[in-house]
Amino acid sequence: MNERIKQIRLALGLSQDEFGRRLGVTRGAITNIELHKVDPKPLFVDLVCREFSVNKDWLETGVGEMFSPKTRNEELFEFAARVAEGDPRSIQSQLLAVMARLTDEQWEVLAQVAKELVEEMKKADPD
């Protein structure tokens, strides 16, 4: 499990210091775990899984995928957060700003346009 914790940190592109900070522990604690000087406690394992969306089965046994699949809401939240932190002139930022101001009626029109577009695409490419 110690090696898998290091794999998580590296996959996330985090230094030991940053990884530890996100978990509320010191860089030294992360170093000791990665060097197999100490085994991670169950509470630490739970925290790693919760903080980084890690698949607990994979962390404990090495079976399965490293990260748990994200829910639709998690994906949307992360996307919106990335856009909000990025360039306000980007197409993503501008589009989200416009979408945030749509009324319910405008969303209904947009949904109808999307539905018609899908139908038109099916006609153009029936396979």
N, C-alpha and C positions, 0 to 999 in steps of 0.2 A: 504494500500500500504506500510505503514511503516513496518509492520510485514513481508511482502513479500520481502522487501529489506534485512531484516535480514536473511530470509530463503536463499536468493541468496548467501549472504556472507558466511553463514554456509555451504551451498552446495559446494561452491568453496574452503572451508577450509581456509579461510582468516581471519586474525584478523581484528578488526576495523581499526587499524593503516594501515595495508597493503591494505585493501579495499579502504580506503580513499586516500592513496597515489596513487593508480592506477587511481583514479578519480580526483586527483588534489584538494582534500579537506582534512581537518584535521580529526583526530580521533574523536574530539569533535563534529564535524558536523555529523558524522555517528552515534555517541552515541545519539545525540539529535533527529535524525530521528527515530532510533530504539526505543527510549523511548517515541515516539509520542509527543515530545516537540515542534517539527516543522514538517510541511509537506514538502515533497520533491517538489522542483520547477520543472516545465516542462523541463527545460534545463538539470537538474540533472537526471531526468527520462530518457531522450534521451541518455545521456552520459552512464548511467548504461546499457541500452540496447545495445548500440554500443560497449562498452568496453568488456562486458561479454557475448555477443550474447544472450541476454535475450529477450524473447517474450514480446513485449510491451503490448499486450492484456492481457497476464497473469499478468504482473506487475500491470496494472491499475485495472483489474477486478477480477483476480484470475481464469479466465477461460482459459483452454488450458494447454499447456506444459510450464514449467518454461523457458526452453532454446529453442531458435529458431534452427531449423535444420541447420546444417552446409552445406555449398556447398562442392562439391567434392574438389575444389581447397583449401578451408580452411582446410579440413581434411588432405590433402596431405601436406600443408605447416606446420601444427601443428605437424604431424608425423615427417617430416624432421627436424624440429626445435628440437623436443625431442631427436631424434637420434643424431643430431649434438652436443647437450649439454651432451649427455650420454657417456658411455664407448666406446672409439674408437675401442676396440677389440670385441665389440658385433657383432653378426651376422647381425643385422640390419644396423649397421654402415658400416661394410665391404661390404655388399651387395649394399647399396646405393652408396658407393664410386666406386665400379665396374660399376654399372649402369650409373653413371654420365659420365663415359668415353666411353660408347658404341657409335659406329658410327650408322648412319641411317641404313646401311646395316645390322649391327649386331642386331639392334632392329627388323628388318624385319624377320631375322632368328629366333629370340626369339619368335616373334608373331606366326610364323609358328609352332614352337615346341609346344607352348601353345595350339594352335588350334588342333594339332594332339593329344595332351594329353587329351583334352576334348572329342574328338571323341573316343579315346581308353577307356576312363572311361565310356562313354555311352554304349559301346559294353559290357563291363564287368558288368554293372548294368543298364539294360534297363528301370527300374522303376524310 
